Amino acid sequence: MFDAMTRINWLAVLAATFTTTVVGGLWFTLLFGKAYATVLGRAYDPKAKPAPIFIVGPMVCSLITTITSATLMKALNVTSVGDGISFGTVVGLGYLVATMANTAINPNMPRPLMYSLVSGPFFLLTSIVTSLILVTMPSK
C-alpha cells in the first residue's frame, strides 16, 4: 500500500492544497467570518490581520491531509469522478467533520454545535474538491 506514495501526482497535491487554502480563506473571512467569530465567542473584526500561524498552519495541515488522501486513493485505485466524490464524502464526513466536531466538544469552545455547523461543511466540501482534483489530475 505505501508504494502508492510513489505514484502520487505531486502537482495535483499542490493544486488541491492551494485550492483548500483559498477556499478556507474565503470561507472563514468573507463568507462566514462573522458567524465564525460569533461561534468562537469573539468580536467580529473584518480588518484584523491574522497571525501567520493561522494561515500557514491550516495550509500545512491541508497538505498533510491531501497527501494522505492521495495515497489512499492510489492504494484503493480510486480513478473515476464518481469514486472520487464518494471517497471525498466518506473521508470528509468520517474523518474530517467527525474529528472537527469532536475537537469542538470541549469546555473551551463556547458553541460547539454552531462551530460544527460553520466549519463542518467547509471540511466536507474541501474533501470532495480535493478528491476531485486528485482524480482528474492523475499521475502519468
C-alpha positions as CSV (number, residue, x, y, z in Angstrom):
1,M,0.0,0.0,0.0
2,F,2.7,2.5,0.9
3,D,4.2,2.2,-2.6
4,A,1.2,4.2,-3.6
5,M,3.0,7.3,-2.4
6,T,5.5,6.9,-5.2
7,R,2.6,7.1,-7.7
8,I,1.1,10.4,-6.4
9,N,0.8,13.3,-8.8
10,W,2.5,16.0,-6.7
11,L,1.3,18.8,-8.9
12,A,-2.3,17.7,-8.1
13,V,-1.4,17.6,-4.4
14,L,-0.2,21.2,-4.6
15,A,-3.2,22.3,-6.6
16,A,-5.6,20.7,-4.1
17,T,-3.7,22.2,-1.1
18,F,-3.7,25.6,-2.8
19,T,-7.5,25.3,-3.5
20,T,-8.3,24.3,0.0
21,T,-6.2,27.2,1.4
22,V,-8.0,29.7,-0.8
23,V,-11.5,28.3,-0.1
24,G,-10.6,28.3,3.7
25,G,-9.5,31.9,3.5
26,L,-12.8,32.9,1.8
27,W,-14.9,30.6,4.0
28,F,-13.7,31.9,7.3
29,T,-13.4,35.5,6.4
30,L,-15.7,36.8,3.6
31,L,-18.4,34.1,3.6
32,F,-18.7,33.1,7.2
33,G,-16.3,35.4,9.1
34,K,-19.0,37.0,11.3
35,A,-20.6,33.6,12.1
36,Y,-17.2,32.1,12.8
37,A,-16.2,34.9,15.2
38,T,-19.6,34.5,16.9
39,V,-19.3,30.8,17.5
40,L,-15.8,31.3,18.9
41,G,-17.2,33.9,21.3
42,R,-15.1,36.7,19.7
43,A,-16.0,40.1,18.3
44,Y,-16.1,40.2,14.5
45,D,-13.3,42.5,13.1
46,P,-13.1,42.1,9.3
47,K,-10.0,44.4,9.2
48,A,-8.0,42.3,11.7
49,K,-4.8,40.7,10.3
50,P,-4.4,37.1,11.3
51,A,-1.1,35.9,12.8
52,P,1.0,33.9,10.3
53,I,0.3,30.7,12.1
54,F,-3.4,31.0,11.3
55,I,-2.5,31.0,7.6
56,V,0.5,28.7,7.4
57,G,-0.8,26.2,10.0
58,P,-4.0,25.3,8.1
59,M,-2.1,25.2,4.8
60,V,0.4,22.6,6.3
61,C,-2.5,20.6,7.7
62,S,-4.2,20.7,4.3
63,L,-1.0,19.5,2.6
64,I,-0.8,16.5,5.0
65,T,-4.4,15.7,4.6
66,T,-4.1,15.9,0.8
67,I,-1.0,13.7,0.7
68,T,-2.9,11.1,2.9
69,S,-6.0,11.2,0.6
70,A,-3.8,10.9,-2.5
71,T,-2.0,7.9,-1.0
72,L,-5.3,6.2,-0.1
73,M,-6.8,7.0,-3.4
74,K,-3.9,5.4,-5.2
75,A,-3.9,2.4,-2.9
76,L,-7.7,1.9,-3.3
77,N,-7.5,2.6,-7.1
78,V,-9.9,5.5,-7.0
79,T,-9.9,6.6,-10.6
80,S,-13.3,7.8,-11.6
81,V,-15.1,11.1,-10.8
82,G,-17.9,9.2,-9.1
83,D,-15.5,7.2,-6.9
84,G,-13.6,10.5,-6.2
85,I,-16.8,12.1,-4.9
86,S,-17.6,9.0,-2.9
87,F,-14.1,8.9,-1.4
88,G,-14.2,12.6,-0.6
89,T,-17.5,12.3,1.1
90,V,-16.5,9.3,3.2
91,V,-13.2,10.9,4.3
92,G,-14.9,14.3,4.7
93,L,-17.7,13.1,6.9
94,G,-15.9,10.1,8.5
95,Y,-12.6,11.7,9.4
96,L,-12.6,15.4,8.9
97,V,-16.0,16.5,10.1
98,A,-16.2,13.9,12.8
99,T,-12.7,14.9,14.2
100,M,-13.6,18.6,13.9
101,A,-16.8,18.2,15.8
102,N,-15.1,16.0,18.4
103,T,-12.4,18.8,18.9
104,A,-15.2,21.4,19.2
105,I,-16.8,19.5,22.0
106,N,-14.7,20.7,24.9
107,P,-15.1,23.2,27.7
108,N,-13.1,25.9,25.8
109,M,-15.4,26.0,22.8
110,P,-18.4,28.3,23.7
111,R,-20.7,27.0,21.0
112,P,-19.6,23.6,19.8
113,L,-22.7,22.7,17.8
114,M,-22.7,26.1,16.0
115,Y,-18.9,25.8,15.4
116,S,-19.6,22.4,13.8
117,L,-22.3,23.9,11.6
118,V,-20.0,26.6,10.4
119,S,-16.8,24.5,10.0
120,G,-18.1,21.1,9.1
121,P,-19.4,22.0,5.6
122,F,-16.0,23.5,4.8
123,F,-14.2,20.3,5.6
124,L,-16.7,18.2,3.7
125,L,-16.6,20.5,0.7
126,T,-12.8,20.7,0.6
127,S,-12.5,16.9,1.0
128,I,-14.7,16.4,-2.0
129,V,-12.9,19.1,-4.1
130,T,-9.5,17.7,-3.1
131,S,-10.6,14.2,-4.2
132,L,-11.9,15.6,-7.5
133,I,-8.6,17.4,-8.2
134,L,-6.6,14.3,-7.3
135,V,-8.8,12.0,-9.5
136,T,-8.9,14.4,-12.5
137,M,-5.2,15.1,-12.5
138,P,-3.8,11.5,-12.4
139,S,-0.1,10.8,-12.4
140,K,1.5,9.7,-15.6
